[in-house]
Amino acid sequence: MGLEKIDVQQFHVWSDEWVGEGDWLDAIQKLKEQGKIRNFGVSINDYQPENAIRLIETSVVDTVQVVYNIFEQTPEDQLFPACQQHQVGVIVRVALDEGGLTGQITPETRFAEGDFRGRYFRGDRKLWVYERVQKIVADLGISLEQMAETALRYVLSHDAVSTVIPGMRSVKNVERNCRLGDGRGLPRKVVGQLKAHRWARNFYQ
């Protein structure tokens, strides 16, 4: 990799059943002692934010990566408070709900063969997302063009969140997302309004 040290090494999946099992923790501690990694984290399984609480409570993890967005607000319930209590960094993924929260997904949207979004938005799910995004736009009095920025700033508004990994498919997306690095969140009133748009569902089932 051409690096003297990796800033964050993450397990791609995690199960709290592994706490105290195997010799993985010894390996992580050895890598830190050798100066090969600075921090260790886990990528929490999709839509299972509570599945890393025990690990966080052991204080052996520095970061967690989790699905969190306007629809998927479950991490706010138990995961984020635990991370704040134990000073664990939070890396957010799927902040735009695989494009659903950009306002660009409509019932007529078609995906290329092999594009995983074809399964993610299968059946009536494009219609469901479209209708819910329209409600958000009406509730906040914003335009569809402001949806992506609103969705990203919602994620960044939570004090537990350290950073976000948004998908970027164009130069325009990159430029927009880089502008959001100014650290500004949404006004509290707007964050409060968006709480009502929580949507308990799992697109992988």
C-alpha positions as CSV (number, residue, x, y, z in Angstrom):
1,M,0.0,0.0,0.0
2,G,3.0,2.3,0.3
3,L,2.0,3.4,3.8
4,E,4.0,3.3,7.0
5,K,0.8,3.1,9.0
6,I,-3.0,2.5,8.3
7,D,-5.1,5.1,10.0
8,V,-8.2,2.9,10.4
9,Q,-8.4,-0.9,9.9
10,Q,-11.9,-2.3,9.9
11,F,-13.5,-5.7,10.0
12,H,-16.0,-5.7,7.1
13,V,-18.7,-7.5,9.2
14,W,-19.3,-7.9,12.9
15,S,-21.2,-10.0,15.3
16,D,-21.2,-9.3,19.1
17,E,-21.0,-13.0,19.6
18,W,-17.3,-12.7,18.8
19,V,-16.5,-10.5,21.8
20,G,-14.1,-12.5,23.9
21,E,-13.8,-15.3,21.3
22,G,-10.8,-16.2,19.1
23,D,-7.4,-14.5,19.0
24,W,-8.4,-11.6,16.7
25,L,-8.1,-9.0,19.5
26,D,-4.5,-10.1,20.2
27,A,-3.7,-9.7,16.5
28,I,-5.2,-6.1,16.5
29,Q,-3.2,-5.2,19.6
30,K,-0.1,-6.5,18.1
31,L,-0.6,-4.5,14.9
32,K,-1.0,-1.4,17.0
33,E,2.1,-2.1,19.1
34,Q,4.1,-2.6,15.8
35,G,2.8,0.7,14.6
36,K,1.1,-0.8,11.5
37,I,-2.4,0.5,12.4
38,R,-3.4,3.6,14.3
39,N,-7.1,2.7,15.0
40,F,-9.3,-0.4,14.7
41,G,-13.0,-0.5,13.8
42,V,-15.8,-2.6,12.6
43,S,-18.3,-2.2,9.8
44,I,-21.6,-3.1,11.4
45,N,-23.9,-5.4,9.4
46,D,-26.7,-3.6,7.5
47,Y,-29.6,-2.5,9.6
48,Q,-28.2,-4.1,12.8
49,P,-26.8,-1.1,14.7
50,E,-27.3,-2.8,18.1
51,N,-25.0,-5.7,17.1
52,A,-21.9,-3.8,18.2
53,I,-23.0,-2.5,21.6
54,R,-21.1,-5.2,23.5
55,L,-17.9,-4.6,21.5
56,I,-18.1,-0.8,22.1
57,E,-18.5,-1.4,25.8
58,T,-15.3,-3.3,25.9
59,S,-13.4,-0.1,24.8
60,V,-11.2,-2.1,22.3
61,V,-12.8,-0.5,19.3
62,D,-12.0,3.0,18.0
63,T,-14.5,3.4,15.3
64,V,-17.7,1.8,13.9
65,Q,-19.2,2.2,10.4
66,V,-23.0,2.0,10.2
67,V,-26.0,2.6,7.9
68,Y,-27.6,5.9,9.0
69,N,-29.8,8.3,7.1
70,I,-33.1,10.2,7.3
71,F,-35.1,6.9,6.8
72,E,-32.8,4.7,8.9
73,Q,-32.6,6.5,12.2
74,T,-32.2,3.4,14.4
75,P,-28.5,4.1,15.3
76,E,-29.7,7.1,17.3
77,D,-31.5,4.8,19.8
78,Q,-28.7,2.8,21.3
79,L,-25.6,2.8,19.1
80,F,-24.8,6.5,19.1
81,P,-25.2,7.0,22.9
82,A,-22.9,4.1,23.4
83,C,-20.3,5.5,21.0
84,Q,-20.4,8.9,22.7
85,Q,-20.1,7.3,26.2
86,H,-17.0,5.3,25.1
87,Q,-15.6,7.9,22.8
88,V,-15.9,5.7,19.7
89,G,-15.9,7.4,16.3
90,V,-18.8,6.9,13.9
91,I,-18.4,6.5,10.1
92,V,-21.7,6.7,8.3
93,R,-22.5,4.8,5.1
94,V,-25.6,4.8,2.9
95,A,-26.4,8.4,4.0
96,L,-28.3,8.9,0.7
97,D,-30.1,5.6,0.9
98,E,-28.4,4.3,-2.2
99,G,-29.7,7.3,-4.1
100,G,-33.2,7.3,-2.7
101,L,-32.7,10.4,-0.7
102,T,-31.2,12.4,-3.7
103,G,-34.7,12.8,-5.1
104,Q,-33.6,11.2,-8.4
105,I,-35.3,7.9,-7.9
106,T,-38.8,7.8,-9.4
107,P,-41.2,4.9,-10.3
108,E,-39.9,5.1,-13.9
109,T,-36.2,4.8,-12.9
110,R,-34.4,1.9,-14.6
111,F,-31.1,0.5,-13.6
112,A,-28.5,-1.2,-15.8
113,E,-28.2,-5.0,-15.7
114,G,-26.0,-6.0,-12.8
115,D,-26.5,-2.7,-10.9
116,F,-27.3,-3.7,-7.3
117,R,-29.8,-0.9,-7.0
118,G,-32.1,-2.9,-9.3
119,R,-32.6,-5.4,-6.3
120,Y,-32.4,-2.7,-3.7
121,F,-35.3,-0.8,-5.3
122,R,-37.1,-3.9,-6.6
123,G,-40.9,-4.3,-6.7
124,D,-42.8,-1.2,-5.5
125,R,-39.8,0.2,-3.6
126,K,-39.1,2.9,-6.1
127,L,-42.6,4.2,-5.7
128,W,-42.4,4.0,-1.9
129,V,-39.2,6.0,-1.8
130,Y,-40.4,8.5,-4.3
131,E,-43.6,9.2,-2.3
132,R,-41.7,9.5,1.0
133,V,-39.1,11.9,-0.6
134,Q,-42.0,14.0,-1.9
135,K,-43.4,14.3,1.7
136,I,-40.0,15.4,3.0
137,V,-39.7,18.1,0.3
138,A,-43.3,19.3,1.1
139,D,-42.7,19.2,4.8
140,L,-39.4,21.2,4.7
141,G,-40.5,23.5,1.8
142,I,-37.4,22.7,-0.2
143,S,-36.8,21.6,-3.8
144,L,-35.8,18.1,-5.0
145,E,-32.4,19.6,-5.9
146,Q,-31.8,20.3,-2.2
147,M,-32.6,16.8,-1.1
148,A,-29.1,15.3,-1.3
149,E,-27.5,18.2,0.7
150,T,-30.3,18.0,3.2
151,A,-29.8,14.3,3.6
152,L,-26.1,14.6,4.1
153,R,-26.4,17.5,6.5
154,Y,-28.9,15.6,8.5
155,V,-26.3,12.8,9.1
156,L,-23.6,15.4,9.9
157,S,-25.9,17.1,12.4
158,H,-25.6,14.3,15.0
159,D,-22.9,14.9,17.5
160,A,-21.9,11.3,17.5
161,V,-21.1,11.3,13.8
162,S,-17.4,11.7,12.8
163,T,-17.6,11.5,9.1
164,V,-19.8,10.2,6.2
165,I,-19.0,8.1,3.1
166,P,-21.4,9.2,0.4
167,G,-21.6,7.6,-3.0
168,M,-20.5,9.8,-5.8
169,R,-21.2,9.0,-9.4
170,S,-20.4,12.3,-11.1
171,V,-18.1,15.3,-10.8
172,K,-21.1,17.3,-9.7
173,N,-21.7,14.9,-6.8
174,V,-18.1,15.2,-5.8
175,E,-18.1,19.0,-5.8
176,R,-21.4,19.1,-3.8
177,N,-20.2,16.6,-1.2
178,C,-16.9,18.4,-0.8
179,R,-18.7,21.6,-0.1
180,L,-20.5,19.9,2.8
181,G,-17.2,19.4,4.5
182,D,-17.7,22.8,6.0
183,G,-19.1,21.0,9.1
184,R,-22.4,22.8,9.1
185,G,-25.4,20.7,10.2
186,L,-29.1,21.5,9.8
187,P,-31.0,23.8,12.1
188,R,-32.5,22.0,15.1
189,K,-36.0,22.7,13.9
190,V,-35.3,21.0,10.6
191,V,-33.7,18.0,12.3
192,G,-36.8,17.7,14.4
193,Q,-39.0,17.8,11.4
194,L,-37.0,15.0,9.8
195,K,-37.4,12.7,12.8
196,A,-41.0,12.2,11.6
197,H,-39.7,10.7,8.3
198,R,-38.1,7.7,10.0
199,W,-38.9,4.5,8.1
200,A,-38.5,1.1,9.6
201,R,-37.7,-1.2,6.8
202,N,-34.8,-3.4,5.5
203,F,-34.3,-3.3,1.8
204,Y,-32.1,-6.4,2.0
205,Q,-35.0,-8.7,3.1
